[in-house]
Amino acid sequence: MILQALYNYYQILLNDPPEGVEIAEPGYSNAPVSYALNLSEQGELLDIIPLFVPVQQGKKTVELPKRMNVPEQVKRSVNIAANFLCDNATYVLGLTGKEAKDPDYAQKRFEAFRERNVQLLQKADSPAAHAVIAFLQKYNPKTASQHSVIARHLEGLLEGGNLIFQVQGKNVLDDPAIRRVWEETRTGQQATEMQCLVTGQKEPVARLHPDVKGVPGAQTKGASLVSFNLDAFTSYGKEQGANSPISQRVASGYGVALNYLLSRQNPNQPIFLGDTAVVYWADAPDKRYASAFYSFLNPEYQQGQEEGKTEEAHDENKRKRANKAEKILGEVAKSVEQGRAMDLAKLREDLDDNTRFYVLGLAPNASRLAVRFFLSEPFGIFAERIMQHYEDLQIEKEYANQPTYISPYRILAECVSPKVTQRDDEVKKSWSLLGGAFMRSILTGAPYPESLYSAILNRIRHDGEETTGNTRFRSVKINYFRTAYIKAHLLRKYRRYGKNPYQEVLQMSLNESYTNTPYVLGRLFAVLEKVQKEAIGDTINATIKDRYFTSACATPASVFPTLLRLSNYWTSKAEYGGSSERKIQTLLNMLDAAPFPARLNLEEQGVFVLGYYHQKAAFYKTNSNLNE
């Protein structure tokens, strides 16, 4: 199903290529090319032409190799395998800057390149083919550094980029005779003919599947989505690709589509959560679906762009998406960015609700790729589930400038201590499985992963009251993002059961009539913290929240008697101590005869946090009203 969907998308890209992007035909691949060797018709090296193009990256303009369609490249690890008319300087010119154990390291690779290319080009009766043959037969790698043309570009050549050939300034890959030879050679390879699992036709099957690049953590050269290399896979005489027969045509096509989705050429960039790279596409040429999906899952990020608080590089991507999106979908995406409710009915009216949409999550696994999830639904269903996710997260804000729609990335960031950076191993470790599981639950409407709930509570227990300079992303023990997730987690966990024991607490704001013990205890702790601050002020080094919150949340009986004794001192010193004392007594009256449980389970700890947060938000709202 995954390969079939990717191959269908490849057909869409081939028929309607994105602006400024070349989609490779079957048998070819789109690869970065750094230099062209310009030859005379007699095979003399006239010049080496750089093929770098300027690309805007943030505030800087950098030069990157030009992407071109070249003959499909071979898969290499430590083996010697030459490509046809496009390879690095070690193969094409026998040059290397590495100190290899084998003194003939570069020589062997050049000879493999010369042998393969001369053998194929001899079948093409054209001046371009004759010129390349003449060059390869006359060229001597041992004297290469003495050649004036090569010496001028030696440093750049040794950096490892791909090289192609030109004859009198014309690309030899555009020569019809050479293209015909390559295509005949590729389709005429001695390959096992079997029924392709995607097309159902009997065709030569791919022995090795294409490398996929762009998944963080995978090998730089690329990793395989389909691969067999153990003796266990040789049963019934089948080896490697014969275990899952996919035709060469389909393998090449799905590889092109997946590499495009993961590349920078794709205006709708992959979404990276932990070790999971999420790519998405619609089974239709209309590019608005992918643009909207990206906006749906990155509302907070998009809102930051509107406020000028994100990198300039992403602003450029956003402008490109906005230019391509038509009016209706543009309005929908803009609603999300500005924190307004999206009109799903309008969206489904103007776009085909039945258009099939795909979401694929990939993670690195040695030299292969692991599929974290693959989801396929009509686009409208995905949109509804994402909006349900945002609706579940809605809770009263701490600050007016906090985002209404909280992105998945922001919630995952709350699982990591604010003392570490996002490049640290702790982040990668904690996000490795959470990211994929969390995204899958959002897109399927399933309960959120319990491991994420535990991770959020764990950070609440261990974090102090340290803050960053930006109040929009305050990293404190109890904050808007963590509490919103706790509320949403408990909502979704019991949704399928029909009756939620915590339904009355899972609200936007304070429920003063709710008598659930953990909720009331959370409110009581907030009141005690407030009266302590009123009595002592900011002179104290550590508040009861710093000292006792974790114990109060998990084992209330061990903490609250002590806090209540201390409260008698605080209320006697506070200016409005009498009012606070009455509030404390009111909350105590809402508790059972045995008011302080010995222990609270994880769900009850979450309810405790909600009670604390709701009560604090109510204090803030009251103070705001008084100031007005």
ABEGO torsion letter per residue (X at the ends): XAAAAAAAAAAAAAABBBBGBBBBBBGBBBBBBABBBBBBAAGBBABBBBABBBBBBEABBBBBBBBBBBBBBBBBBABBBBBBGBBBAAAAAGBBABBBABAAAAAAAAAAAAAAAAAAAAABBBAAAAAAAAAAAABBAAAAAABAAAAAAAAAAAAGBBBBBBBGGBBAAABAAAAAAAAAAAAABBBBBBBBAAAGBBBBBBABBBBBBGBBGBBAAEBBABBBABAAAABGGBBEAAABBBBAAAAAAAAAAAAAAABAABABBBBBBEABBBBBBBBBABAAAAAAAAAAAAAAAAAAAAAGABBAAAAAAAAAAAAABBAAAAAAAAAAAAGBBBBAAAAAAABBAABBBBBBBBBBBEABBBBABBBBBBAAAAAAAAAAAAAAABBBBABAABBABBBAAAAAAAABBAABBAABAAAAAAAAAAAAAAAAAAAAGBBBBAAAAAAAAAAAAABBABBBABAABBBBABBAAAAAAAAAAAAAAAAAAGBBAAAAABBABBBAABABAAAAAAAAAAAAAAAAAAAAEAABABBAAAAAAAAAAABAAAAAAAAAAAAAAAAAABAAAAAAAAAAAAAAAABBABABBABBBAAAAAAAAAAAAAAAAAAAAAAAAAAX
